[in-house]
Amino acid sequence: MTAHQPSLDAYWMPFTDNRSFKAHPRLIAKAHGMHYETDDGRRLLDASAGLWCVNLGHGRPEIAAAVGEQLRTLDYAAAFQMGHPMAFELAQRLTQHTPGDLNRVFFTNSGSESVDTALKIALAYHRMRGEGQRVRFIGREKGYHGVGFGGMSVGGIAGNRKFFGPGLPGVDHLPHTLNLQHNAFHRGEAPWGAHLADVLEDLIALHDASTIAAVIVEPVAGSAGVIPPPQGYLRRLRDICDAYDILLIFDEVITGFGRLGQPFASQRFAVIPDMITAAKGITNGAIPMGAVFIRQGIHDAIMDVKGPGIELLHGYTYSGHPAACAAALAALDLYEKESLFTRVRELEPHWQNAVHALQGAPHVRDIRSIGLMAAIDLEPMAGKPGSRGFEAYLRCYAKGLAMRSTGDILAFSPPLIVSPEQIDAIFATVNEVLHELP
Ligand SMILES: Cc1ncc(COP(=O)(O)O)c(C=O)c1O
């Protein structure tokens, strides 16, 4: 460690193996376009768009300029009982890209806050329609909805839950849809598993529809290792929710903002939920921000409160922060100008061919891909789950490739500006690493 580098002791890193990181740090100094630069001057191709968020590529000068200008003009305005024009402009602009009548927007600062906000809006909505007994939520196994107590409770990744108590009461889970026996190496939506949505009928029979506020799922499970939905599955969930007045929430924190070749996964799968939670790509990762997109009828029901006063007692000091709004508006200009909400449609065949060419490489037991997302699922090492995946991550990093490993699954989600040659470079490096792995 050189003299000017700080001690690594004080910073407790999130979702990181702190002990091994601090023994062998991986510090990033700069980023531009498709690349990071490490503190010792090495270039890394970013095959993860940061954490699924830098959809426009790193270091976009338009975003930096807009944020700088905004901070010099208005750094902050109280978010409660006051506003600033940019928040309204951003909300209005965003709703030009949302599906159906999801034309009301609540701003948050992260995906976790978006999820907790959506769950609270679901409760408030039912209460306003005289159904305040609808307090249960249904999530799904392998779901990731952030780390707040609401998101953790509806989430379905055991490791993220087991240390932190029982979570929200009254939460139940649908089964996950990952099935290697039926769906291994399939491209896009999985052919098998639509019937798993019918388990919602069983949960309704068990708890009674009158107690259930909302179902929340990621249209494509991301953090658990890119699990595309079975064909027809999301439509069935929608139909069942409709039949019982249960709200359907799509958590699009990853799938929103062009990752599947449409502004939102909802448009790709032609299924319109009642709320969409978003974050990440909304500002291209440059400034923290999240949003919940809400059907107008849900918003209007809550506005229908009798008498004057605040209708929804919920919000964050930094809801609609001026710098975040400036970043999001500049990002939106770029998404629109460079047609990045739809570019993935053109890239997807090349992307799929490149990743699926690794079928048959050592240790590979499944490859899943949809939009500009892909996962290579590796056979775990006997008695050491996760270690083969992490070893692959470290070896890719050493060879100049940044990607994600989650357990023994390697996950890929590059910025939407990636070139076909860079896609080939990503999987050439992965192929090399697979051949070297123990
Ligand atoms: C689907 C989904 N929901 C929620 C979150 C939480 O977002 P954040 O880390 O911004 O709180 C994530 C983060 O990866 C996510 O993938």
The ligand as a MOL file (V3000), in Angstrom:
LIG
                    3D

  0  0  0     0  0            999 V3000
M  V30 BEGIN CTAB
M  V30 COUNTS 16 16 0 0 0
M  V30 BEGIN ATOM
M  V30 1 C -34.5700 -6.1860 -8.1610 0
M  V30 2 C -33.9100 -5.3430 -7.1200 0
M  V30 3 N -34.6430 -4.7090 -6.2140 0
M  V30 4 C -34.1020 -3.9230 -5.2760 0
M  V30 5 C -32.7380 -3.7490 -5.2130 0
M  V30 6 C -32.1510 -2.8900 -4.1510 0
M  V30 7 O -31.6150 -1.7390 -4.6690 0
M  V30 8 P -30.6030 -0.8530 -3.8020 0
M  V30 9 O -29.3610 -1.6490 -3.6270 0
M  V30 10 O -30.4510 0.3900 -4.6320 0
M  V30 11 O -31.2880 -0.5760 -2.4980 0
M  V30 12 C -31.9160 -4.3850 -6.1480 0
M  V30 13 C -30.4560 -4.2180 -6.1100 0
M  V30 14 O -29.7170 -4.9020 -6.7750 0
M  V30 15 C -32.5160 -5.2130 -7.1130 0
M  V30 16 O -31.7740 -5.8810 -8.0190 0
M  V30 END ATOM
M  V30 BEGIN BOND
M  V30 1 1 1 2
M  V30 2 1 2 3
M  V30 3 2 2 15
M  V30 4 2 3 4
M  V30 5 1 4 5
M  V30 6 1 5 6
M  V30 7 2 5 12
M  V30 8 1 6 7
M  V30 9 1 7 8
M  V30 10 2 8 9
M  V30 11 1 8 10
M  V30 12 1 8 11
M  V30 13 1 12 13
M  V30 14 1 12 15
M  V30 15 2 13 14
M  V30 16 1 15 16
M  V30 END BOND
M  V30 END CTAB
M  END
